[in-house]
Amino acid sequence: MNILLISVIACQKIVEKKEPLKKIMFSFDVQYNFSNAQKNRIQKLIKGVLKNFIALKYEVLSNFENVKPREKKLYLLICTLFSVRYQQKEVSLDSLKEEFAEIVEEWKTNIDVDKTFAALVDLGNSSFVIPEQEKENPIKYNSLVFSTPEWVIRLWLKQFGLDTTMKLLIANQKPGNFYVKRNELKVTAKNFEQNKLFKPIKNFENAYAFVKKSGFSETEEAQLGNCFKEDLSYQEILNNIPITAGCQALFLNGERDELALDLAVRLKEANGDLTLNIEDEIKFRKSKYKFEKIGITNESTYLSNIDLLRTYIEYNSFDLVIVMPRSSRFGLIKKKAEILANTGKQDYKKLKYYQVSCLEDASRYIHKDGVFAYVVETINKSESEAIVDMFLEKHQEFELVTARQIMPFENNNNGVYYAVLRGNYERQD
């Protein structure tokens, strides 16, 4: 099995065709049945390449004259360069060269294996040095330092200014913290805290840091459903959304487990119920399993999109509606390496009317005394406050209760915007 070839194919699909990393890995795993060691090497290689894609691409194009952007040869050289520089503990240079030569032969491409591989080894055995001429342009320089597209840096400078932009660039280089939420339905704080793998977080109720770098799903607490993965940003959001006794809640596009599980637990404690829709069948099955494992019996999950959901449930039926539309996901960059590598300037702009329509859908499902929340995993103002402003300008029968942009550098977690809205007079339906 040629791990380098699999990684090259995956990286090109992610960047050029914008296919999700999880979907690609699932497909390959079914096809090849990876061992744990093979899977770990592939994931580290792909994620590492994507996280450093702009700098690696610049380095390859600057040093290999016959390589052009967007061709598969580029991805071969980028993946090989990354492996030489960062993965010599996982794969020897001899083994890597064999994989490289096998790909060149299979592709029948005009690459001199010995000469090209030797050049990649020379590059990989030294640190990337940004040329002096690129340092004259601060945006170009920071684009290479932080492997972030120039247009993204310009966008952030325009929206937030220099200080916040630099905080964002630095924060996105750090791995996100791994937090869990204690399941109050199953275990007390006293019993849970006997497990030293979980460290309480101040100012966040029932939130704990998982002290190991990996292996959470194998812990006894996770397998028993005594806790589940948590993001502190989502806990803040739920803390600012009213959940009344007997609350009937709807979560539109409810694929974000960290939010759905916490919401379901809170509703069960309030003798309320949760309805949600999930479009992807694999995510639907996983979500049902997670609800069952943590002891949730007050949920109804539909395998459907928002349009189809209208055939199952009625408008004006809920006390609370949360909608989480698709977005650029610029609040998840530190956790999703592919975002900066495959998001173009026009991609997120196309989402505007879809996001407004999702907010309008949410408003139709609440009854006249209900509230609804717009939650979007981004830091871009055009996808957050601008969408809410557009909605309120069109629908003056609603008003804003509270809104906030949570930045990814605040708790080293997701960057998320949320707005809570309600009717400002008795609606005429």
Beta strands, then each sheet from edge to edge (+ up, - down):
strand 1: 179-182
strand 2: 198-200
strand 3: 207-210
strand 4: 227-230
strand 5: 248-252
strand 6: 273-278
strand 7: 299-303
strand 8: 318-323
strand 9: 366-376
strand 10: 398-406
strand 11: 416-423
sheet 1: 2+ 3- 1+ 4-
sheet 2: 7+ 6+ 5+ 8+ 9+ 11- 10+
end
